[in-house]
Amino acid sequence: MAIPIEIEDSSELAKWGMQIEKIIEDCVFCCKPTRTWHIKTNNPCCEDCASKHTVSELKNWRDTTQ
């Protein structure tokens, strides 16, 4: 099943003084710059990779801290 992704909410970012145009991170699979995320695991994921991978392939960012 494809990974559900969404674009970061610009109104939420504005509360923190951030501009959506500047928020671009690398996709966790292909490293291509993207503005789309899998919100539940807090992983940047481009549209191409979201269609090819599953949520179970994503790491929860909380699990990667040491």
mmCIF file of the N, C-alpha and C atoms, coordinates in Angstrom:
data_MODEL
# 
_entry.id   MODEL 
# 
loop_
_atom_site.group_PDB 
_atom_site.id 
_atom_site.type_symbol 
_atom_site.label_atom_id 
_atom_site.label_alt_id 
_atom_site.label_comp_id 
_atom_site.label_asym_id 
_atom_site.label_entity_id 
_atom_site.label_seq_id 
_atom_site.pdbx_PDB_ins_code 
_atom_site.Cartn_x 
_atom_site.Cartn_y 
_atom_site.Cartn_z 
_atom_site.occupancy 
_atom_site.B_iso_or_equiv 
_atom_site.pdbx_formal_charge 
_atom_site.auth_seq_id 
_atom_site.auth_comp_id 
_atom_site.auth_asym_id 
_atom_site.auth_atom_id 
_atom_site.pdbx_PDB_model_num 
ATOM 1   N N  . MET A 1 1  ? 0.836  -1.181 0.000  1.00 0.00 ? 1  MET A N  1 
ATOM 2   C CA . MET A 1 1  ? 0.000  0.000  0.000  1.00 0.00 ? 1  MET A CA 1 
ATOM 3   C C  . MET A 1 1  ? 0.883  1.247  0.000  1.00 0.00 ? 1  MET A C  1 
ATOM 4   N N  . ALA A 1 2  ? 0.532  2.211  -0.781 1.00 0.00 ? 2  ALA A N  1 
ATOM 5   C CA . ALA A 1 2  ? 1.320  3.440  -0.896 1.00 0.00 ? 2  ALA A CA 1 
ATOM 6   C C  . ALA A 1 2  ? 1.363  4.218  0.423  1.00 0.00 ? 2  ALA A C  1 
ATOM 7   N N  . ILE A 1 3  ? 2.373  5.024  0.550  1.00 0.00 ? 3  ILE A N  1 
ATOM 8   C CA . ILE A 1 3  ? 2.546  5.846  1.753  1.00 0.00 ? 3  ILE A CA 1 
ATOM 9   C C  . ILE A 1 3  ? 1.690  7.108  1.604  1.00 0.00 ? 3  ILE A C  1 
ATOM 10  N N  . PRO A 1 4  ? 0.810  7.385  2.585  1.00 0.00 ? 4  PRO A N  1 
ATOM 11  C CA . PRO A 1 4  ? 0.045  8.627  2.525  1.00 0.00 ? 4  PRO A CA 1 
ATOM 12  C C  . PRO A 1 4  ? 0.947  9.803  2.902  1.00 0.00 ? 4  PRO A C  1 
ATOM 13  N N  . ILE A 1 5  ? 1.012  10.791 2.028  1.00 0.00 ? 5  ILE A N  1 
ATOM 14  C CA . ILE A 1 5  ? 1.866  11.953 2.285  1.00 0.00 ? 5  ILE A CA 1 
ATOM 15  C C  . ILE A 1 5  ? 1.044  13.226 2.183  1.00 0.00 ? 5  ILE A C  1 
ATOM 16  N N  . GLU A 1 6  ? 1.550  14.282 2.776  1.00 0.00 ? 6  GLU A N  1 
ATOM 17  C CA . GLU A 1 6  ? 0.913  15.581 2.658  1.00 0.00 ? 6  GLU A CA 1 
ATOM 18  C C  . GLU A 1 6  ? 1.962  16.672 2.744  1.00 0.00 ? 6  GLU A C  1 
ATOM 19  N N  . ILE A 1 7  ? 1.597  17.838 2.239  1.00 0.00 ? 7  ILE A N  1 
ATOM 20  C CA . ILE A 1 7  ? 2.491  18.991 2.300  1.00 0.00 ? 7  ILE A CA 1 
ATOM 21  C C  . ILE A 1 7  ? 2.354  19.607 3.680  1.00 0.00 ? 7  ILE A C  1 
ATOM 22  N N  . GLU A 1 8  ? 3.480  19.990 4.269  1.00 0.00 ? 8  GLU A N  1 
ATOM 23  C CA . GLU A 1 8  ? 3.476  20.623 5.586  1.00 0.00 ? 8  GLU A CA 1 
ATOM 24  C C  . GLU A 1 8  ? 2.505  21.805 5.599  1.00 0.00 ? 8  GLU A C  1 
ATOM 25  N N  . ASP A 1 9  ? 1.716  21.932 6.650  1.00 0.00 ? 9  ASP A N  1 
ATOM 26  C CA . ASP A 1 9  ? 0.722  22.986 6.784  1.00 0.00 ? 9  ASP A CA 1 
ATOM 27  C C  . ASP A 1 9  ? 1.407  24.345 6.951  1.00 0.00 ? 9  ASP A C  1 
ATOM 28  N N  . SER A 1 10 ? 1.269  25.214 5.943  1.00 0.00 ? 10 SER A N  1 
ATOM 29  C CA . SER A 1 10 ? 1.962  26.499 5.964  1.00 0.00 ? 10 SER A CA 1 
ATOM 30  C C  . SER A 1 10 ? 1.466  27.410 7.077  1.00 0.00 ? 10 SER A C  1 
ATOM 31  N N  . SER A 1 11 ? 0.201  27.318 7.462  1.00 0.00 ? 11 SER A N  1 
ATOM 32  C CA . SER A 1 11 ? -0.305 28.162 8.548  1.00 0.00 ? 11 SER A CA 1 
ATOM 33  C C  . SER A 1 11 ? 0.325  27.766 9.881  1.00 0.00 ? 11 SER A C  1 
ATOM 34  N N  . GLU A 1 12 ? 0.568  26.491 10.051 1.00 0.00 ? 12 GLU A N  1 
ATOM 35  C CA . GLU A 1 12 ? 1.225  26.013 11.271 1.00 0.00 ? 12 GLU A CA 1 
ATOM 36  C C  . GLU A 1 12 ? 2.675  26.483 11.313 1.00 0.00 ? 12 GLU A C  1 
ATOM 37  N N  . LEU A 1 13 ? 3.359  26.424 10.178 1.00 0.00 ? 13 LEU A N  1 
ATOM 38  C CA . LEU A 1 13 ? 4.744  26.884 10.110 1.00 0.00 ? 13 LEU A CA 1 
ATOM 39  C C  . LEU A 1 13 ? 4.845  28.386 10.353 1.00 0.00 ? 13 LEU A C  1 
ATOM 40  N N  . ALA A 1 14 ? 3.865  29.146 9.873  1.00 0.00 ? 14 ALA A N  1 
ATOM 41  C CA . ALA A 1 14 ? 3.874  30.600 10.045 1.00 0.00 ? 14 ALA A CA 1 
ATOM 42  C C  . ALA A 1 14 ? 3.841  30.981 11.523 1.00 0.00 ? 14 ALA A C  1 
ATOM 43  N N  . LYS A 1 15 ? 3.175  30.171 12.346 1.00 0.00 ? 15 LYS A N  1 
ATOM 44  C CA . LYS A 1 15 ? 3.135  30.429 13.793 1.00 0.00 ? 15 LYS A CA 1 
ATOM 45  C C  . LYS A 1 15 ? 4.538  30.412 14.402 1.00 0.00 ? 15 LYS A C  1 
ATOM 46  N N  . TRP A 1 16 ? 5.422  29.650 13.779 1.00 0.00 ? 16 TRP A N  1 
ATOM 47  C CA . TRP A 1 16 ? 6.798  29.516 14.271 1.00 0.00 ? 16 TRP A CA 1 
ATOM 48  C C  . TRP A 1 16 ? 7.761  30.431 13.521 1.00 0.00 ? 16 TRP A C  1 
ATOM 49  N N  . GLY A 1 17 ? 7.207  31.291 12.655 1.00 0.00 ? 17 GLY A N  1 
ATOM 50  C CA . GLY A 1 17 ? 8.043  32.222 11.900 1.00 0.00 ? 17 GLY A CA 1 
ATOM 51  C C  . GLY A 1 17 ? 8.790  31.567 10.756 1.00 0.00 ? 17 GLY A C  1 
ATOM 52  N N  . MET A 1 18 ? 8.315  30.425 10.290 1.00 0.00 ? 18 MET A N  1 
ATOM 53  C CA . MET A 1 18 ? 8.968  29.706 9.207  1.00 0.00 ? 18 MET A CA 1 
ATOM 54  C C  . MET A 1 18 ? 8.187  29.901 7.914  1.00 0.00 ? 18 MET A C  1 
ATOM 55  N N  . GLN A 1 19 ? 8.885  29.857 6.796  1.00 0.00 ? 19 GLN A N  1 
ATOM 56  C CA . GLN A 1 19 ? 8.237  29.994 5.497  1.00 0.00 ? 19 GLN A CA 1 
ATOM 57  C C  . GLN A 1 19 ? 8.275  28.653 4.781  1.00 0.00 ? 19 GLN A C  1 
ATOM 58  N N  . ILE A 1 20 ? 7.130  28.226 4.284  1.00 0.00 ? 20 ILE A N  1 
ATOM 59  C CA . ILE A 1 20 ? 7.012  26.917 3.623  1.00 0.00 ? 20 ILE A CA 1 
ATOM 60  C C  . ILE A 1 20 ? 7.948  26.797 2.437  1.00 0.00 ? 20 ILE A C  1 
ATOM 61  N N  . GLU A 1 21 ? 8.223  27.913 1.738  1.00 0.00 ? 21 GLU A N  1 
ATOM 62  C CA . GLU A 1 21 ? 9.094  27.862 0.569  1.00 0.00 ? 21 GLU A CA 1 
ATOM 63  C C  . GLU A 1 21 ? 10.507 27.404 0.943  1.00 0.00 ? 21 GLU A C  1 
ATOM 64  N N  . LYS A 1 22 ? 10.886 27.611 2.184  1.00 0.00 ? 22 LYS A N  1 
ATOM 65  C CA . LYS A 1 22 ? 12.238 27.271 2.615  1.00 0.00 ? 22 LYS A CA 1 
ATOM 66  C C  . LYS A 1 22 ? 12.319 25.898 3.268  1.00 0.00 ? 22 LYS A C  1 
ATOM 67  N N  . ILE A 1 23 ? 11.179 25.287 3.523  1.00 0.00 ? 23 ILE A N  1 
ATOM 68  C CA . ILE A 1 23 ? 11.182 23.987 4.177  1.00 0.00 ? 23 ILE A CA 1 
ATOM 69  C C  . ILE A 1 23 ? 11.192 22.887 3.115  1.00 0.00 ? 23 ILE A C  1 
ATOM 70  N N  . ILE A 1 24 ? 12.364 22.444 2.784  1.00 0.00 ? 24 ILE A N  1 
ATOM 71  C CA . ILE A 1 24 ? 12.538 21.357 1.827  1.00 0.00 ? 24 ILE A CA 1 
ATOM 72  C C  . ILE A 1 24 ? 13.558 20.402 2.435  1.00 0.00 ? 24 ILE A C  1 
ATOM 73  N N  . GLU A 1 25 ? 13.217 19.148 2.511  1.00 0.00 ? 25 GLU A N  1 
ATOM 74  C CA . GLU A 1 25 ? 14.143 18.154 3.023  1.00 0.00 ? 25 GLU A CA 1 
ATOM 75  C C  . GLU A 1 25 ? 14.306 17.056 1.988  1.00 0.00 ? 25 GLU A C  1 
ATOM 76  N N  . ASP A 1 26 ? 15.275 16.204 2.193  1.00 0.00 ? 26 ASP A N  1 
ATOM 77  C CA . ASP A 1 26 ? 15.537 15.110 1.256  1.00 0.00 ? 26 ASP A CA 1 
ATOM 78  C C  . ASP A 1 26 ? 14.661 13.911 1.573  1.00 0.00 ? 26 ASP A C  1 
ATOM 79  N N  . CYS A 1 27 ? 14.099 13.324 0.532  1.00 0.00 ? 27 CYS A N  1 
ATOM 80  C CA . CYS A 1 27 ? 13.302 12.109 0.664  1.00 0.00 ? 27 CYS A CA 1 
ATOM 81  C C  . CYS A 1 27 ? 14.151 11.023 1.337  1.00 0.00 ? 27 CYS A C  1 
ATOM 82  N N  . VAL A 1 28 ? 13.554 10.292 2.261  1.00 0.00 ? 28 VAL A N  1 
ATOM 83  C CA . VAL A 1 28 ? 14.295 9.260  2.983  1.00 0.00 ? 28 VAL A CA 1 
ATOM 84  C C  . VAL A 1 28 ? 14.718 8.093  2.089  1.00 0.00 ? 28 VAL A C  1 
ATOM 85  N N  . PHE A 1 29 ? 14.080 7.935  0.943  1.00 0.00 ? 29 PHE A N  1 
ATOM 86  C CA . PHE A 1 29 ? 14.426 6.837  0.050  1.00 0.00 ? 29 PHE A CA 1 
ATOM 87  C C  . PHE A 1 29 ? 15.400 7.243  -1.057 1.00 0.00 ? 29 PHE A C  1 
ATOM 88  N N  . CYS A 1 30 ? 15.096 8.323  -1.776 1.00 0.00 ? 30 CYS A N  1 
ATOM 89  C CA . CYS A 1 30 ? 15.906 8.684  -2.955 1.00 0.00 ? 30 CYS A CA 1 
ATOM 90  C C  . CYS A 1 30 ? 16.748 9.946  -2.765 1.00 0.00 ? 30 CYS A C  1 
ATOM 91  N N  . CYS A 1 31 ? 16.562 10.630 -1.651 1.00 0.00 ? 31 CYS A N  1 
ATOM 92  C CA . CYS A 1 31 ? 17.300 11.860 -1.319 1.00 0.00 ? 31 CYS A CA 1 
ATOM 93  C C  . CYS A 1 31 ? 16.946 13.051 -2.214 1.00 0.00 ? 31 CYS A C  1 
ATOM 94  N N  . LYS A 1 32 ? 15.875 12.952 -2.992 1.00 0.00 ? 32 LYS A N  1 
ATOM 95  C CA . LYS A 1 32 ? 15.404 14.071 -3.811 1.00 0.00 ? 32 LYS A CA 1 
ATOM 96  C C  . LYS A 1 32 ? 14.746 15.114 -2.893 1.00 0.00 ? 32 LYS A C  1 
ATOM 97  N N  . PRO A 1 33 ? 15.027 16.420 -3.097 1.00 0.00 ? 33 PRO A N  1 
ATOM 98  C CA . PRO A 1 33 ? 14.389 17.443 -2.270 1.00 0.00 ? 33 PRO A CA 1 
ATOM 99  C C  . PRO A 1 33 ? 12.858 17.387 -2.406 1.00 0.00 ? 33 PRO A C  1 
ATOM 100 N N  . THR A 1 34 ? 12.159 17.480 -1.279 1.00 0.00 ? 34 THR A N  1 
ATOM 101 C CA . THR A 1 34 ? 10.699 17.389 -1.284 1.00 0.00 ? 34 THR A CA 1 
ATOM 102 C C  . THR A 1 34 ? 10.091 18.238 -0.184 1.00 0.00 ? 34 THR A C  1 
ATOM 103 N N  . ARG A 1 35 ? 8.836  18.618 -0.383 1.00 0.00 ? 35 ARG A N  1 
ATOM 104 C CA . ARG A 1 35 ? 8.063  19.313 0.641  1.00 0.00 ? 35 ARG A CA 1 
ATOM 105 C C  . ARG A 1 35 ? 6.962  18.413 1.199  1.00 0.00 ? 35 ARG A C  1 
ATOM 106 N N  . THR A 1 36 ? 6.918  17.158 0.779  1.00 0.00 ? 36 THR A N  1 
ATOM 107 C CA . THR A 1 36 ? 5.871  16.244 1.237  1.00 0.00 ? 36 THR A CA 1 
ATOM 108 C C  . THR A 1 36 ? 6.405  15.312 2.314  1.00 0.00 ? 36 THR A C  1 
ATOM 109 N N  . TRP A 1 37 ? 5.516  14.966 3.237  1.00 0.00 ? 37 TRP A N  1 
ATOM 110 C CA . TRP A 1 37 ? 5.891  14.197 4.417  1.00 0.00 ? 37 TRP A CA 1 
ATOM 111 C C  . TRP A 1 37 ? 4.881  13.109 4.723  1.00 0.00 ? 37 TRP A C  1 
ATOM 112 N N  . HIS A 1 38 ? 5.361  12.054 5.375  1.00 0.00 ? 38 HIS A N  1 
ATOM 113 C CA . HIS A 1 38 ? 4.458  11.119 6.037  1.00 0.00 ? 38 HIS A CA 1 
ATOM 114 C C  . HIS A 1 38 ? 4.402  11.633 7.468  1.00 0.00 ? 38 HIS A C  1 
ATOM 115 N N  . ILE A 1 39 ? 3.292  12.219 7.830  1.00 0.00 ? 39 ILE A N  1 
ATOM 116 C CA . ILE A 1 39 ? 3.182  12.965 9.085  1.00 0.00 ? 39 ILE A CA 1 
ATOM 117 C C  . ILE A 1 39 ? 3.355  12.080 10.323 1.00 0.00 ? 39 ILE A C  1 
ATOM 118 N N  . LYS A 1 40 ? 2.766  10.889 10.341 1.00 0.00 ? 40 LYS A N  1 
ATOM 119 C CA . LYS A 1 40 ? 2.807  10.050 11.545 1.00 0.00 ? 40 LYS A CA 1 
ATOM 120 C C  . LYS A 1 40 ? 4.222  9.633  11.939 1.00 0.00 ? 40 LYS A C  1 
ATOM 121 N N  . THR A 1 41 ? 5.104  9.439  10.965 1.00 0.00 ? 41 THR A N  1 
ATOM 122 C CA . THR A 1 41 ? 6.478  9.051  11.300 1.00 0.00 ? 41 THR A CA 1 
ATOM 123 C C  . THR A 1 41 ? 7.456  10.210 11.155 1.00 0.00 ? 41 THR A C  1 
ATOM 124 N N  . ASN A 1 42 ? 6.947  11.374 10.711 1.00 0.00 ? 42 ASN A N  1 
ATOM 125 C CA . ASN A 1 42 ? 7.765  12.571 10.534 1.00 0.00 ? 42 ASN A CA 1 
ATOM 126 C C  . ASN A 1 42 ? 8.913  12.351 9.548  1.00 0.00 ? 42 ASN A C  1 
ATOM 127 N N  . ASN A 1 43 ? 8.602  11.676 8.451  1.00 0.00 ? 43 ASN A N  1 
ATOM 128 C CA . ASN A 1 43 ? 9.598  11.392 7.426  1.00 0.00 ? 43 ASN A CA 1 
ATOM 129 C C  . ASN A 1 43 ? 9.287  12.134 6.134  1.00 0.00 ? 43 ASN A C  1 
ATOM 130 N N  . PRO A 1 44 ? 10.280 12.859 5.578  1.00 0.00 ? 44 PRO A N  1 
ATOM 131 C CA . PRO A 1 44 ? 10.076 13.443 4.260  1.00 0.00 ? 44 PRO A CA 1 
ATOM 132 C C  . PRO A 1 44 ? 10.078 12.328 3.216  1.00 0.00 ? 44 PRO A C  1 
ATOM 133 N N  . CYS A 1 45 ? 9.120  12.376 2.325  1.00 0.00 ? 45 CYS A N  1 
ATOM 134 C CA . CYS A 1 45 ? 8.992  11.329 1.302  1.00 0.00 ? 45 CYS A CA 1 
ATOM 135 C C  . CYS A 1 45 ? 8.395  11.953 0.050  1.00 0.00 ? 45 CYS A C  1 
ATOM 136 N N  . CYS A 1 46 ? 9.099  11.839 -1.077 1.00 0.00 ? 46 CYS A N  1 
ATOM 137 C CA . CYS A 1 46 ? 8.607  12.419 -2.326 1.00 0.00 ? 46 CYS A CA 1 
ATOM 138 C C  . CYS A 1 46 ? 7.428  11.601 -2.869 1.00 0.00 ? 46 CYS A C  1 
ATOM 139 N N  . GLU A 1 47 ? 6.692  12.193 -3.795 1.00 0.00 ? 47 GLU A N  1 
ATOM 140 C CA . GLU A 1 47 ? 5.518  11.533 -4.355 1.00 0.00 ? 47 GLU A CA 1 
ATOM 141 C C  . GLU A 1 47 ? 5.874  10.240 -5.088 1.00 0.00 ? 47 GLU A C  1 
ATOM 142 N N  . ASP A 1 48 ? 7.001  10.243 -5.802 1.00 0.00 ? 48 ASP A N  1 
ATOM 143 C CA . ASP A 1 48 ? 7.412  9.038  -6.537 1.00 0.00 ? 48 ASP A CA 1 
ATOM 144 C C  . ASP A 1 48 ? 7.656  7.867  -5.587 1.00 0.00 ? 48 ASP A C  1 
ATOM 145 N N  . CYS A 1 49 ? 8.427  8.119  -4.547 1.00 0.00 ? 49 CYS A N  1 
ATOM 146 C CA . CYS A 1 49 ? 8.751  7.044  -3.601 1.00 0.00 ? 49 CYS A CA 1 
ATOM 147 C C  . CYS A 1 49 ? 7.535  6.628  -2.774 1.00 0.00 ? 49 CYS A C  1 
ATOM 148 N N  . ALA A 1 50 ? 6.647  7.582  -2.481 1.00 0.00 ? 50 ALA A N  1 
ATOM 149 C CA . ALA A 1 50 ? 5.435  7.257  -1.724 1.00 0.00 ? 50 ALA A CA 1 
ATOM 150 C C  . ALA A 1 50 ? 4.582  6.242  -2.472 1.00 0.00 ? 50 ALA A C  1 
ATOM 151 N N  . SER A 1 51 ? 4.611  6.307  -3.795 1.00 0.00 ? 51 SER A N  1 
ATOM 152 C CA . SER A 1 51 ? 3.813  5.362  -4.584 1.00 0.00 ? 51 SER A CA 1 
ATOM 153 C C  . SER A 1 51 ? 4.477  3.991  -4.706 1.00 0.00 ? 51 SER A C  1 
ATOM 154 N N  . LYS A 1 52 ? 5.783  3.920  -4.429 1.00 0.00 ? 52 LYS A N  1 
ATOM 155 C CA . LYS A 1 52 ? 6.526  2.665  -4.601 1.00 0.00 ? 52 LYS A CA 1 
ATOM 156 C C  . LYS A 1 52 ? 6.808  1.933  -3.291 1.00 0.00 ? 52 LYS A C  1 
ATOM 157 N N  . HIS A 1 53 ? 6.663  2.611  -2.169 1.00 0.00 ? 53 HIS A N  1 
ATOM 158 C CA . HIS A 1 53 ? 7.026  2.031  -0.876 1.00 0.00 ? 53 HIS A CA 1 
ATOM 159 C C  . HIS A 1 53 ? 5.813  1.955  0.048  1.00 0.00 ? 53 HIS A C  1 
ATOM 160 N N  . THR A 1 54 ? 6.004  1.294  1.197  1.00 0.00 ? 54 THR A N  1 
ATOM 161 C CA . THR A 1 54 ? 4.945  1.174  2.196  1.00 0.00 ? 54 THR A CA 1 
ATOM 162 C C  . THR A 1 54 ? 5.371  1.866  3.486  1.00 0.00 ? 54 THR A C  1 
ATOM 163 N N  . VAL A 1 55 ? 4.397  2.166  4.329  1.00 0.00 ? 55 VAL A N  1 
ATOM 164 C CA . VAL A 1 55 ? 4.665  2.819  5.610  1.00 0.00 ? 55 VAL A CA 1 
ATOM 165 C C  . VAL A 1 55 ? 5.614  1.970  6.461  1.00 0.00 ? 55 VAL A C  1 
ATOM 166 N N  . SER A 1 56 ? 5.504  0.666  6.379  1.00 0.00 ? 56 SER A N  1 
ATOM 167 C CA . SER A 1 56 ? 6.361  -0.201 7.198  1.00 0.00 ? 56 SER A CA 1 
ATOM 168 C C  . SER A 1 56 ? 7.840  -0.057 6.838  1.00 0.00 ? 56 SER A C  1 
ATOM 169 N N  . GLU A 1 57 ? 8.133  0.474  5.673  1.00 0.00 ? 57 GLU A N  1 
ATOM 170 C CA . GLU A 1 57 ? 9.526  0.695  5.275  1.00 0.00 ? 57 GLU A CA 1 
ATOM 171 C C  . GLU A 1 57 ? 10.106 1.981  5.856  1.00 0.00 ? 57 GLU A C  1 
ATOM 172 N N  . LEU A 1 58 ? 9.257  2.837  6.391  1.00 0.00 ? 58 LEU A N  1 
ATOM 173 C CA . LEU A 1 58 ? 9.712  4.090  6.997  1.00 0.00 ? 58 LEU A CA 1 
ATOM 174 C C  . LEU A 1 58 ? 10.120 3.845  8.437  1.00 0.00 ? 58 LEU A C  1 
ATOM 175 N N  . LYS A 1 59 ? 11.124 4.565  8.877  1.00 0.00 ? 59 LYS A N  1 
ATOM 176 C CA . LYS A 1 59 ? 11.508 4.489  10.282 1.00 0.00 ? 59 LYS A CA 1 
ATOM 177 C C  . LYS A 1 59 ? 10.848 5.635  11.022 1.00 0.00 ? 59 LYS A C  1 
ATOM 178 N N  . ASN A 1 60 ? 10.388 5.353  12.220 1.00 0.00 ? 60 ASN A N  1 
ATOM 179 C CA . ASN A 1 60 ? 9.860  6.402  13.065 1.00 0.00 ? 60 ASN A CA 1 
ATOM 180 C C  . ASN A 1 60 ? 11.043 7.197  13.580 1.00 0.00 ? 60 ASN A C  1 
ATOM 181 N N  . TRP A 1 61 ? 11.063 8.507  13.388 1.00 0.00 ? 61 TRP A N  1 
ATOM 182 C CA . TRP A 1 61 ? 12.221 9.317  13.765 1.00 0.00 ? 61 TRP A CA 1 
ATOM 183 C C  . TRP A 1 61 ? 12.549 9.176  15.238 1.00 0.00 ? 61 TRP A C  1 
ATOM 184 N N  . ARG A 1 62 ? 11.579 8.865  16.073 1.00 0.00 ? 62 ARG A N  1 
ATOM 185 C CA . ARG A 1 62 ? 11.852 8.684  17.499 1.00 0.00 ? 62 ARG A CA 1 
ATOM 186 C C  . ARG A 1 62 ? 12.699 7.439  17.756 1.00 0.00 ? 62 ARG A C  1 
ATOM 187 N N  . ASP A 1 63 ? 12.599 6.459  16.854 1.00 0.00 ? 63 ASP A N  1 
ATOM 188 C CA . ASP A 1 63 ? 13.344 5.216  17.004 1.00 0.00 ? 63 ASP A CA 1 
ATOM 189 C C  . ASP A 1 63 ? 14.784 5.335  16.522 1.00 0.00 ? 63 ASP A C  1 
ATOM 190 N N  . THR A 1 64 ? 15.136 6.431  15.851 1.00 0.00 ? 64 THR A N  1 
ATOM 191 C CA . THR A 1 64 ? 16.478 6.561  15.288 1.00 0.00 ? 64 THR A CA 1 
ATOM 192 C C  . THR A 1 64 ? 17.406 7.410  16.161 1.00 0.00 ? 64 THR A C  1 
ATOM 193 N N  . THR A 1 65 ? 16.885 7.978  17.247 1.00 0.00 ? 65 THR A N  1 
ATOM 194 C CA . THR A 1 65 ? 17.738 8.782  18.121 1.00 0.00 ? 65 THR A CA 1 
ATOM 195 C C  . THR A 1 65 ? 18.576 7.866  18.998 1.00 0.00 ? 65 THR A C  1 
ATOM 196 N N  . GLN A 1 66 ? 19.762 8.334  19.303 1.00 0.00 ? 66 GLN A N  1 
ATOM 197 C CA . GLN A 1 66 ? 20.639 7.492  20.135 1.00 0.00 ? 66 GLN A CA 1 
ATOM 198 C C  . GLN A 1 66 ? 21.089 8.227  21.353 1.00 0.00 ? 66 GLN A C  1 
# 
